[in-house]
Amino acid sequence: TDGRFSGASTGPVIGHCSPEAVDGGPIALVEEGDLIEIDVKERKLN
């Protein structure tokens, strides 16, 4: 992180996510309410 979570976490933290829909990438298909699964150990994002 940029330090704003300092002392507030003890593991991986996803703090600020901003869709880059303008670029037309897969993140552009994410809609409000969709679940995003992050598997750090397996290095997968679904």
CHARMM-style PDB file with segment names, atoms N, HN, CA, C and O in Angstrom:
ATOM      1  N   THR     1       0.846  -1.191   0.000  1.00  0.00      PROA
ATOM      2  CA  THR     1       0.000   0.000   0.000  1.00  0.00      PROA
ATOM      3  C   THR     1       0.877   1.235   0.000  1.00  0.00      PROA
ATOM      4  O   THR     1       2.104   1.148  -0.028  1.00  0.00      PROA
ATOM      5  N   ASP     2       0.235   2.370   0.032  1.00  0.00      PROA
ATOM      6  HN  ASP     2      -0.762   2.441   0.055  1.00  0.00      PROA
ATOM      7  CA  ASP     2       0.976   3.629   0.108  1.00  0.00      PROA
ATOM      8  C   ASP     2       1.183   4.061   1.558  1.00  0.00      PROA
ATOM      9  O   ASP     2       1.598   5.192   1.812  1.00  0.00      PROA
ATOM     10  N   GLY     3       0.900   3.174   2.506  1.00  0.00      PROA
ATOM     11  HN  GLY     3       0.563   2.256   2.299  1.00  0.00      PROA
ATOM     12  CA  GLY     3       1.123   3.472   3.911  1.00  0.00      PROA
ATOM     13  C   GLY     3      -0.119   3.856   4.683  1.00  0.00      PROA
ATOM     14  O   GLY     3      -0.080   3.916   5.912  1.00  0.00      PROA
ATOM     15  N   ARG     4      -1.212   4.117   4.007  1.00  0.00      PROA
ATOM     16  HN  ARG     4      -1.244   4.069   3.009  1.00  0.00      PROA
ATOM     17  CA  ARG     4      -2.419   4.537   4.711  1.00  0.00      PROA
ATOM     18  C   ARG     4      -3.042   3.416   5.526  1.00  0.00      PROA
ATOM     19  O   ARG     4      -3.897   3.684   6.370  1.00  0.00      PROA
ATOM     20  N   PHE     5      -2.647   2.177   5.304  1.00  0.00      PROA
ATOM     21  HN  PHE     5      -1.952   1.959   4.619  1.00  0.00      PROA
ATOM     22  CA  PHE     5      -3.173   1.053   6.070  1.00  0.00      PROA
ATOM     23  C   PHE     5      -2.185   0.629   7.159  1.00  0.00      PROA
ATOM     24  O   PHE     5      -2.384  -0.391   7.820  1.00  0.00      PROA
ATOM     25  N   SER     6      -1.143   1.399   7.340  1.00  0.00      PROA
ATOM     26  HN  SER     6      -0.982   2.228   6.803  1.00  0.00      PROA
ATOM     27  CA  SER     6      -0.105   1.049   8.295  1.00  0.00      PROA
ATOM     28  C   SER     6      -0.695   0.762   9.675  1.00  0.00      PROA
ATOM     29  O   SER     6      -1.379   1.603  10.258  1.00  0.00      PROA
ATOM     30  N   GLY     7      -0.419  -0.442  10.186  1.00  0.00      PROA
ATOM     31  HN  GLY     7       0.136  -1.126   9.712  1.00  0.00      PROA
ATOM     32  CA  GLY     7      -0.896  -0.834  11.502  1.00  0.00      PROA
ATOM     33  C   GLY     7      -2.323  -1.333  11.538  1.00  0.00      PROA
ATOM     34  O   GLY     7      -2.776  -1.814  12.577  1.00  0.00      PROA
ATOM     35  N   ALA     8      -3.037  -1.233  10.445  1.00  0.00      PROA
ATOM     36  HN  ALA     8      -2.669  -0.843   9.602  1.00  0.00      PROA
ATOM     37  CA  ALA     8      -4.452  -1.621  10.421  1.00  0.00      PROA
ATOM     38  C   ALA     8      -4.666  -3.022   9.878  1.00  0.00      PROA
ATOM     39  O   ALA     8      -5.778  -3.545   9.957  1.00  0.00      PROA
ATOM     40  N   SER     9      -3.629  -3.642   9.330  1.00  0.00      PROA
ATOM     41  HN  SER     9      -2.726  -3.217   9.266  1.00  0.00      PROA
ATOM     42  CA  SER     9      -3.804  -4.962   8.727  1.00  0.00      PROA
ATOM     43  C   SER     9      -2.627  -5.861   9.078  1.00  0.00      PROA
ATOM     44  O   SER     9      -1.538  -5.395   9.413  1.00  0.00      PROA
ATOM     45  N   THR    10      -2.880  -7.167   8.989  1.00  0.00      PROA
ATOM     46  HN  THR    10      -3.765  -7.545   8.716  1.00  0.00      PROA
ATOM     47  CA  THR    10      -1.813  -8.130   9.257  1.00  0.00      PROA
ATOM     48  C   THR    10      -1.596  -9.068   8.078  1.00  0.00      PROA
ATOM     49  O   THR    10      -0.856 -10.044   8.200  1.00  0.00      PROA
ATOM     50  N   GLY    11      -2.223  -8.795   6.946  1.00  0.00      PROA
ATOM     51  HN  GLY    11      -2.824  -8.003   6.847  1.00  0.00      PROA
ATOM     52  CA  GLY    11      -2.092  -9.628   5.757  1.00  0.00      PROA
ATOM     53  C   GLY    11      -2.395  -8.811   4.523  1.00  0.00      PROA
ATOM     54  O   GLY    11      -2.426  -7.582   4.580  1.00  0.00      PROA
ATOM     55  N   PRO    12      -2.619  -9.484   3.403  1.00  0.00      PROA
ATOM     56  CA  PRO    12      -2.934  -8.763   2.165  1.00  0.00      PROA
ATOM     57  C   PRO    12      -4.200  -7.917   2.314  1.00  0.00      PROA
ATOM     58  O   PRO    12      -5.185  -8.358   2.905  1.00  0.00      PROA
ATOM     59  N   VAL    13      -4.161  -6.720   1.783  1.00  0.00      PROA
ATOM     60  HN  VAL    13      -3.360  -6.362   1.303  1.00  0.00      PROA
ATOM     61  CA  VAL    13      -5.301  -5.808   1.848  1.00  0.00      PROA
ATOM     62  C   VAL    13      -5.556  -5.237   0.464  1.00  0.00      PROA
ATOM     63  O   VAL    13      -4.646  -4.725  -0.188  1.00  0.00      PROA
ATOM     64  N   ILE    14      -6.804  -5.329   0.024  1.00  0.00      PROA
ATOM     65  HN  ILE    14      -7.544  -5.745   0.553  1.00  0.00      PROA
ATOM     66  CA  ILE    14      -7.213  -4.656  -1.205  1.00  0.00      PROA
ATOM     67  C   ILE    14      -7.955  -3.410  -0.749  1.00  0.00      PROA
ATOM     68  O   ILE    14      -9.073  -3.492  -0.240  1.00  0.00      PROA
ATOM     69  N   GLY    15      -7.334  -2.272  -0.932  1.00  0.00      PROA
ATOM     70  HN  GLY    15      -6.426  -2.205  -1.346  1.00  0.00      PROA
ATOM     71  CA  GLY    15      -7.890  -1.059  -0.356  1.00  0.00      PROA
ATOM     72  C   GLY    15      -8.685  -0.205  -1.316  1.00  0.00      PROA
ATOM     73  O   GLY    15      -9.822   0.165  -1.020  1.00  0.00      PROA
ATOM     74  N   HSD    16      -8.125   0.105  -2.425  1.00  0.00      PROA
ATOM     75  HN  HSD    16      -7.202  -0.196  -2.665  1.00  0.00      PROA
ATOM     76  CA  HSD    16      -8.781   0.999  -3.373  1.00  0.00      PROA
ATOM     77  C   HSD    16      -8.722   0.355  -4.750  1.00  0.00      PROA
ATOM     78  O   HSD    16      -7.639   0.109  -5.280  1.00  0.00      PROA
ATOM     79  N   CYS    17      -9.869   0.088  -5.317  1.00  0.00      PROA
ATOM     80  HN  CYS    17     -10.749   0.289  -4.886  1.00  0.00      PROA
ATOM     81  CA  CYS    17      -9.937  -0.488  -6.662  1.00  0.00      PROA
ATOM     82  C   CYS    17     -10.720   0.457  -7.545  1.00  0.00      PROA
ATOM     83  O   CYS    17     -11.768   0.962  -7.144  1.00  0.00      PROA
ATOM     84  N   SER    18     -10.235   0.694  -8.712  1.00  0.00      PROA
ATOM     85  HN  SER    18      -9.383   0.283  -9.039  1.00  0.00      PROA
ATOM     86  CA  SER    18     -10.895   1.598  -9.638  1.00  0.00      PROA
ATOM     87  C   SER    18     -10.940   0.944 -11.014  1.00  0.00      PROA
ATOM     88  O   SER    18      -9.898   0.746 -11.638  1.00  0.00      PROA
ATOM     89  N   PRO    19     -12.142   0.605 -11.495  1.00  0.00      PROA
ATOM     90  CA  PRO    19     -12.243  -0.047 -12.810  1.00  0.00      PROA
ATOM     91  C   PRO    19     -11.672   0.822 -13.926  1.00  0.00      PROA
ATOM     92  O   PRO    19     -11.903   2.031 -13.971  1.00  0.00      PROA
ATOM     93  N   GLU    20     -10.943   0.202 -14.802  1.00  0.00      PROA
ATOM     94  HN  GLU    20     -10.756  -0.779 -14.766  1.00  0.00      PROA
ATOM     95  CA  GLU    20     -10.401   0.892 -15.973  1.00  0.00      PROA
ATOM     96  C   GLU    20     -11.270   0.569 -17.181  1.00  0.00      PROA
ATOM     97  O   GLU    20     -10.769   0.107 -18.206  1.00  0.00      PROA
ATOM     98  N   ALA    21     -12.557   0.809 -17.061  1.00  0.00      PROA
ATOM     99  HN  ALA    21     -12.964   1.184 -16.228  1.00  0.00      PROA
ATOM    100  CA  ALA    21     -13.518   0.464 -18.103  1.00  0.00      PROA
ATOM    101  C   ALA    21     -13.230   1.183 -19.414  1.00  0.00      PROA
ATOM    102  O   ALA    21     -13.524   0.662 -20.490  1.00  0.00      PROA
ATOM    103  N   VAL    22     -12.667   2.351 -19.327  1.00  0.00      PROA
ATOM    104  HN  VAL    22     -12.428   2.775 -18.453  1.00  0.00      PROA
ATOM    105  CA  VAL    22     -12.383   3.127 -20.533  1.00  0.00      PROA
ATOM    106  C   VAL    22     -11.435   2.374 -21.454  1.00  0.00      PROA
ATOM    107  O   VAL    22     -11.519   2.501 -22.676  1.00  0.00      PROA
ATOM    108  N   ASP    23     -10.531   1.588 -20.871  1.00  0.00      PROA
ATOM    109  HN  ASP    23     -10.463   1.485 -19.878  1.00  0.00      PROA
ATOM    110  CA  ASP    23      -9.555   0.841 -21.662  1.00  0.00      PROA
ATOM    111  C   ASP    23     -10.138  -0.413 -22.291  1.00  0.00      PROA
ATOM    112  O   ASP    23      -9.488  -1.044 -23.124  1.00  0.00      PROA
ATOM    113  N   GLY    24     -11.374  -0.792 -21.901  1.00  0.00      PROA
ATOM    114  HN  GLY    24     -11.903  -0.280 -21.224  1.00  0.00      PROA
ATOM    115  CA  GLY    24     -12.032  -1.949 -22.493  1.00  0.00      PROA
ATOM    116  C   GLY    24     -11.518  -3.290 -22.008  1.00  0.00      PROA
ATOM    117  O   GLY    24     -11.781  -4.311 -22.643  1.00  0.00      PROA
ATOM    118  N   GLY    25     -10.796  -3.316 -20.906  1.00  0.00      PROA
ATOM    119  HN  GLY    25     -10.583  -2.487 -20.390  1.00  0.00      PROA
ATOM    120  CA  GLY    25     -10.282  -4.570 -20.357  1.00  0.00      PROA
ATOM    121  C   GLY    25     -11.369  -5.360 -19.655  1.00  0.00      PROA
ATOM    122  O   GLY    25     -12.505  -4.896 -19.562  1.00  0.00      PROA
ATOM    123  N   PRO    26     -11.036  -6.564 -19.153  1.00  0.00      PROA
ATOM    124  CA  PRO    26     -12.026  -7.428 -18.510  1.00  0.00      PROA
ATOM    125  C   PRO    26     -12.688  -6.786 -17.294  1.00  0.00      PROA
ATOM    126  O   PRO    26     -13.836  -7.100 -16.979  1.00  0.00      PROA
ATOM    127  N   ILE    27     -11.980  -5.891 -16.608  1.00  0.00      PROA
ATOM    128  HN  ILE    27     -11.048  -5.635 -16.863  1.00  0.00      PROA
ATOM    129  CA  ILE    27     -12.561  -5.245 -15.432  1.00  0.00      PROA
ATOM    130  C   ILE    27     -13.773  -4.388 -15.825  1.00  0.00      PROA
ATOM    131  O   ILE    27     -14.608  -4.068 -14.978  1.00  0.00      PROA
ATOM    132  N   ALA    28     -13.867  -4.021 -17.101  1.00  0.00      PROA
ATOM    133  HN  ALA    28     -13.189  -4.281 -17.788  1.00  0.00      PROA
ATOM    134  CA  ALA    28     -14.995  -3.214 -17.569  1.00  0.00      PROA
ATOM    135  C   ALA    28     -16.310  -3.978 -17.476  1.00  0.00      PROA
ATOM    136  O   ALA    28     -17.377  -3.364 -17.485  1.00  0.00      PROA
ATOM    137  N   LEU    29     -16.255  -5.304 -17.388  1.00  0.00      PROA
ATOM    138  HN  LEU    29     -15.388  -5.803 -17.381  1.00  0.00      PROA
ATOM    139  CA  LEU    29     -17.465  -6.122 -17.320  1.00  0.00      PROA
ATOM    140  C   LEU    29     -18.002  -6.272 -15.902  1.00  0.00      PROA
ATOM    141  O   LEU    29     -19.104  -6.785 -15.712  1.00  0.00      PROA
ATOM    142  N   VAL    30     -17.237  -5.829 -14.900  1.00  0.00      PROA
ATOM    143  HN  VAL    30     -16.341  -5.411 -15.054  1.00  0.00      PROA
ATOM    144  CA  VAL    30     -17.665  -5.938 -13.506  1.00  0.00      PROA
ATOM    145  C   VAL    30     -18.771  -4.931 -13.243  1.00  0.00      PROA
ATOM    146  O   VAL    30     -18.663  -3.756 -13.594  1.00  0.00      PROA
ATOM    147  N   GLU    31     -19.844  -5.417 -12.614  1.00  0.00      PROA
ATOM    148  HN  GLU    31     -19.932  -6.372 -12.328  1.00  0.00      PROA
ATOM    149  CA  GLU    31     -20.976  -4.555 -12.286  1.00  0.00      PROA
ATOM    150  C   GLU    31     -21.165  -4.508 -10.781  1.00  0.00      PROA
ATOM    151  O   GLU    31     -20.677  -5.377 -10.058  1.00  0.00      PROA
ATOM    152  N   GLU    32     -21.867  -3.501 -10.316  1.00  0.00      PROA
ATOM    153  HN  GLU    32     -22.263  -2.795 -10.903  1.00  0.00      PROA
ATOM    154  CA  GLU    32     -22.148  -3.364  -8.889  1.00  0.00      PROA
ATOM    155  C   GLU    32     -22.818  -4.630  -8.369  1.00  0.00      PROA
ATOM    156  O   GLU    32     -23.770  -5.129  -8.969  1.00  0.00      PROA
ATOM    157  N   GLY    33     -22.320  -5.142  -7.258  1.00  0.00      PROA
ATOM    158  HN  GLY    33     -21.546  -4.737  -6.771  1.00  0.00      PROA
ATOM    159  CA  GLY    33     -22.867  -6.359  -6.671  1.00  0.00      PROA
ATOM    160  C   GLY    33     -22.137  -7.629  -7.074  1.00  0.00      PROA
ATOM    161  O   GLY    33     -22.313  -8.667  -6.436  1.00  0.00      PROA
ATOM    162  N   ASP    34     -21.314  -7.569  -8.126  1.00  0.00      PROA
ATOM    163  HN  ASP    34     -21.170  -6.726  -8.644  1.00  0.00      PROA
ATOM    164  CA  ASP    34     -20.532  -8.740  -8.540  1.00  0.00      PROA
ATOM    165  C   ASP    34     -19.502  -9.082  -7.463  1.00  0.00      PROA
ATOM    166  O   ASP    34     -18.937  -8.194  -6.825  1.00  0.00      PROA
ATOM    167  N   LEU    35     -19.270 -10.366  -7.273  1.00  0.00      PROA
ATOM    168  HN  LEU    35     -19.728 -11.088  -7.791  1.00  0.00      PROA
ATOM    169  CA  LEU    35     -18.244 -10.813  -6.340  1.00  0.00      PROA
ATOM    170  C   LEU    35     -16.937 -11.033  -7.085  1.00  0.00      PROA
ATOM    171  O   LEU    35     -16.920 -11.590  -8.182  1.00  0.00      PROA
ATOM    172  N   ILE    36     -15.864 -10.598  -6.487  1.00  0.00      PROA
ATOM    173  HN  ILE    36     -15.878 -10.146  -5.596  1.00  0.00      PROA
ATOM    174  CA  ILE    36     -14.538 -10.793  -7.057  1.00  0.00      PROA
ATOM    175  C   ILE    36     -13.745 -11.632  -6.067  1.00  0.00      PROA
ATOM    176  O   ILE    36     -13.580 -11.245  -4.910  1.00  0.00      PROA
ATOM    177  N   GLU    37     -13.254 -12.780  -6.521  1.00  0.00      PROA
ATOM    178  HN  GLU    37     -13.388 -13.095  -7.461  1.00  0.00      PROA
ATOM    179  CA  GLU    37     -12.487 -13.687  -5.676  1.00  0.00      PROA
ATOM    180  C   GLU    37     -11.000 -13.497  -5.958  1.00  0.00      PROA
ATOM    181  O   GLU    37     -10.557 -13.585  -7.104  1.00  0.00      PROA
ATOM    182  N   ILE    38     -10.238 -13.235  -4.900  1.00  0.00      PROA
ATOM    183  HN  ILE    38     -10.598 -13.163  -3.970  1.00  0.00      PROA
ATOM    184  CA  ILE    38      -8.798 -13.059  -5.026  1.00  0.00      PROA
ATOM    185  C   ILE    38      -8.126 -14.182  -4.252  1.00  0.00      PROA
ATOM    186  O   ILE    38      -8.271 -14.275  -3.034  1.00  0.00      PROA
ATOM    187  N   ASP    39      -7.389 -15.035  -4.960  1.00  0.00      PROA
ATOM    188  HN  ASP    39      -7.272 -14.959  -5.950  1.00  0.00      PROA
ATOM    189  CA  ASP    39      -6.672 -16.154  -4.348  1.00  0.00      PROA
ATOM    190  C   ASP    39      -5.179 -15.860  -4.466  1.00  0.00      PROA
ATOM    191  O   ASP    39      -4.554 -16.146  -5.488  1.00  0.00      PROA
ATOM    192  N   VAL    40      -4.621 -15.287  -3.406  1.00  0.00      PROA
ATOM    193  HN  VAL    40      -5.128 -15.055  -2.576  1.00  0.00      PROA
ATOM    194  CA  VAL    40      -3.221 -14.873  -3.432  1.00  0.00      PROA
ATOM    195  C   VAL    40      -2.300 -16.075  -3.600  1.00  0.00      PROA
ATOM    196  O   VAL    40      -1.360 -16.035  -4.394  1.00  0.00      PROA
ATOM    197  N   LYS    41      -2.568 -17.142  -2.853  1.00  0.00      PROA
ATOM    198  HN  LYS    41      -3.331 -17.175  -2.208  1.00  0.00      PROA
ATOM    199  CA  LYS    41      -1.704 -18.324  -2.897  1.00  0.00      PROA
ATOM    200  C   LYS    41      -1.630 -18.915  -4.304  1.00  0.00      PROA
ATOM    201  O   LYS    41      -0.551 -19.281  -4.771  1.00  0.00      PROA
ATOM    202  N   GLU    42      -2.771 -19.008  -4.975  1.00  0.00      PROA
ATOM    203  HN  GLU    42      -3.648 -18.711  -4.596  1.00  0.00      PROA
ATOM    204  CA  GLU    42      -2.822 -19.578  -6.330  1.00  0.00      PROA
ATOM    205  C   GLU    42      -2.596 -18.531  -7.418  1.00  0.00      PROA
ATOM    206  O   GLU    42      -2.527 -18.863  -8.601  1.00  0.00      PROA
ATOM    207  N   ARG    43      -2.482 -17.268  -7.015  1.00  0.00      PROA
ATOM    208  HN  ARG    43      -2.537 -16.997  -6.054  1.00  0.00      PROA
ATOM    209  CA  ARG    43      -2.281 -16.146  -7.945  1.00  0.00      PROA
ATOM    210  C   ARG    43      -3.406 -16.077  -8.975  1.00  0.00      PROA
ATOM    211  O   ARG    43      -3.163 -15.964 -10.176  1.00  0.00      PROA
ATOM    212  N   LYS    44      -4.660 -16.149  -8.473  1.00  0.00      PROA
ATOM    213  HN  LYS    44      -4.858 -16.241  -7.497  1.00  0.00      PROA
ATOM    214  CA  LYS    44      -5.834 -16.118  -9.348  1.00  0.00      PROA
ATOM    215  C   LYS    44      -6.771 -14.988  -8.949  1.00  0.00      PROA
ATOM    216  O   LYS    44      -6.917 -14.666  -7.770  1.00  0.00      PROA
ATOM    217  N   LEU    45      -7.393 -14.402  -9.941  1.00  0.00      PROA
ATOM    218  HN  LEU    45      -7.274 -14.664 -10.899  1.00  0.00      PROA
ATOM    219  CA  LEU    45      -8.402 -13.368  -9.759  1.00  0.00      PROA
ATOM    220  C   LEU    45      -9.596 -13.757 -10.607  1.00  0.00      PROA
ATOM    221  O   LEU    45      -9.489 -13.822 -11.832  1.00  0.00      PROA
ATOM    222  N   ASN    46     -10.737 -14.020  -9.975  1.00  0.00      PROA
ATOM    223  HN  ASN    46     -10.824 -13.968  -8.980  1.00  0.00      PROA
ATOM    224  CA  ASN    46     -11.948 -14.435 -10.686  1.00  0.00      PROA
ATOM    225  C   ASN    46     -13.084 -13.484 -10.360  1.00  0.00      PROA
ATOM    226  OT1 ASN    46     -14.196 -13.656 -10.859  1.00  0.00      PROA
TER     227      ASN     46
END
